[in-house]
Amino acid sequence: MSAKPDPVEPVAVVAYEAKWPQLFEIESEKLRAALGDNVVSLEHIGSTAVPGLVAKPVIDLLAGLRTFPLSSQRIAVLEGLGYEYLGENGIPGRLFFRKGRPRSHHVHAVLFGEDHWERHLAFRDYLRANAREKNAYAEFKRTLVREVGGDRDRYVDGKEMYAAALEQRARVWREEADNE
């Protein structure tokens, strides 16, 4: 679900930290100002958005935009906030930004309501609602980090199939919930 990370930083997962939602709120206010009226909604996604889930300590923000892509002026404003712009970074229809060394934030800018938007929210909400899936995912991530010895590229590649299957279950879950 995410872009290829910076290979210089080794990957690590840590226990859930109660401060992550607050860090999201602080950054989302900055992003709302930077994106102006083009942002419809900002959501906290990824593992740091799921209480109790181990995670890479990076706050992922999903920016739902009225129009896509962002203008060069808006990209420059985000760069002024310390974000590195990586374009689509391998995922068409999504603009990716990362911030910090070590990495502290990712922004995934997508068209509000389209597939990228919906699947990220379904994934997050499914893990929030399903403790069994959350716990299995946490154990998978811990094991994978040990197996790859901190190698980010191998971690991302190793997580890809598991996350895709989890995403599919989340989509079915969301569709069933929407049809009730």
PEFEN-V796532 format. One record per residue. OMEGA is omega in whole degrees, -180 to 180 (NA if undefined). D_CENTER is the distance of its C-alpha to the mean C-alpha in Angstrom with 1 decimal. Layout:
omega=OMEGA d_center=D_CENTER
omega=OMEGA d_center=D_CENTER
This chain:
omega=-176 d_center=7.6
omega=-177 d_center=6.5
omega=173 d_center=9.2
omega=-179 d_center=12.1
omega=176 d_center=11.8
omega=-175 d_center=14.8
omega=-179 d_center=17.4
omega=-177 d_center=19.4
omega=177 d_center=17.4
omega=-179 d_center=17.9
omega=175 d_center=15.2
omega=172 d_center=15.7
omega=-177 d_center=14.4
omega=176 d_center=15.9
omega=178 d_center=17.0
omega=178 d_center=15.2
omega=-177 d_center=16.2
omega=-179 d_center=17.4
omega=-175 d_center=16.7
omega=177 d_center=12.9
omega=178 d_center=13.3
omega=177 d_center=15.9
omega=175 d_center=14.0
omega=-178 d_center=11.4
omega=180 d_center=14.7
omega=-178 d_center=16.3
omega=-178 d_center=13.8
omega=177 d_center=13.4
omega=177 d_center=17.2
omega=-179 d_center=17.4
omega=176 d_center=15.1
omega=179 d_center=17.2
omega=-177 d_center=20.2
omega=-176 d_center=19.0
omega=176 d_center=18.0
omega=-175 d_center=21.1
omega=176 d_center=22.1
omega=180 d_center=19.8
omega=176 d_center=16.8
omega=-176 d_center=17.3
omega=172 d_center=14.5
omega=-178 d_center=11.5
omega=174 d_center=9.3
omega=-178 d_center=7.5
omega=179 d_center=4.8
omega=-174 d_center=4.0
omega=179 d_center=7.5
omega=179 d_center=8.5
omega=-177 d_center=8.7
omega=-179 d_center=11.2
omega=178 d_center=14.5
omega=-178 d_center=16.3
omega=173 d_center=13.7
omega=-175 d_center=13.8
omega=162 d_center=10.8
omega=-176 d_center=10.5
omega=180 d_center=11.3
omega=180 d_center=8.5
omega=177 d_center=7.3
omega=178 d_center=3.9
omega=177 d_center=6.0
omega=-180 d_center=6.7
omega=176 d_center=10.3
omega=-173 d_center=12.7
omega=173 d_center=15.7
omega=180 d_center=19.4
omega=-177 d_center=20.1
omega=2 d_center=18.4
omega=176 d_center=18.3
omega=175 d_center=18.4
omega=178 d_center=21.8
omega=178 d_center=22.7
omega=179 d_center=23.6
omega=177 d_center=20.2
omega=179 d_center=18.6
omega=178 d_center=21.4
omega=178 d_center=20.7
omega=176 d_center=17.0
omega=177 d_center=18.6
omega=175 d_center=21.1
omega=178 d_center=18.5
omega=180 d_center=17.8
omega=173 d_center=14.9
omega=-179 d_center=15.6
omega=-179 d_center=15.3
omega=-179 d_center=14.7
omega=179 d_center=15.5
omega=177 d_center=14.0
omega=175 d_center=13.7
omega=-180 d_center=14.7
omega=180 d_center=12.9
omega=179 d_center=15.5
omega=180 d_center=14.8
omega=173 d_center=11.6
omega=-174 d_center=12.1
omega=178 d_center=10.0
omega=175 d_center=10.9
omega=-174 d_center=10.8
omega=170 d_center=13.0
omega=172 d_center=15.3
omega=1 d_center=17.4
omega=-176 d_center=16.4
omega=180 d_center=12.8
omega=-176 d_center=11.8
omega=169 d_center=9.1
omega=172 d_center=6.7
omega=176 d_center=7.4
omega=-178 d_center=6.9
omega=-176 d_center=10.4
omega=175 d_center=11.8
omega=-178 d_center=15.0
omega=174 d_center=15.1
omega=-179 d_center=16.0
omega=-170 d_center=15.8
omega=179 d_center=14.4
omega=180 d_center=10.9
omega=-175 d_center=10.7
omega=-176 d_center=12.6
omega=177 d_center=11.0
omega=-180 d_center=7.4
omega=177 d_center=9.7
omega=180 d_center=12.1
omega=-180 d_center=10.1
omega=-176 d_center=9.2
omega=178 d_center=12.8
omega=179 d_center=14.4
omega=176 d_center=13.4
omega=-174 d_center=14.5
omega=-171 d_center=17.7
omega=-177 d_center=18.6
omega=-180 d_center=19.5
omega=178 d_center=20.9
omega=180 d_center=17.8
omega=-179 d_center=15.7
omega=178 d_center=18.5
omega=179 d_center=18.9
omega=179 d_center=15.3
omega=-179 d_center=15.8
omega=177 d_center=19.0
omega=-178 d_center=17.8
omega=178 d_center=15.3
omega=-180 d_center=18.1
omega=-179 d_center=20.6
omega=179 d_center=18.6
omega=178 d_center=18.1
omega=-177 d_center=21.9
omega=-176 d_center=22.7
omega=176 d_center=21.1
omega=178 d_center=22.3
omega=-180 d_center=19.3
omega=-176 d_center=19.1
omega=-178 d_center=15.5
omega=179 d_center=16.5
omega=177 d_center=18.2
omega=-180 d_center=15.4
omega=179 d_center=12.9
omega=-179 d_center=15.9
omega=-179 d_center=17.0
omega=-171 d_center=13.9
omega=-177 d_center=13.8
omega=179 d_center=16.7
omega=-178 d_center=15.8
omega=179 d_center=12.3
omega=178 d_center=14.1
omega=177 d_center=16.8
omega=178 d_center=14.7
omega=179 d_center=13.0
omega=177 d_center=16.6
omega=179 d_center=17.8
omega=179 d_center=15.2
omega=178 d_center=16.4
omega=178 d_center=20.0
omega=-179 d_center=19.5
omega=179 d_center=18.3
omega=178 d_center=21.2
omega=179 d_center=23.6
omega=179 d_center=22.6
omega=-178 d_center=22.9
omega=-180 d_center=26.3
omega=NA d_center=27.8
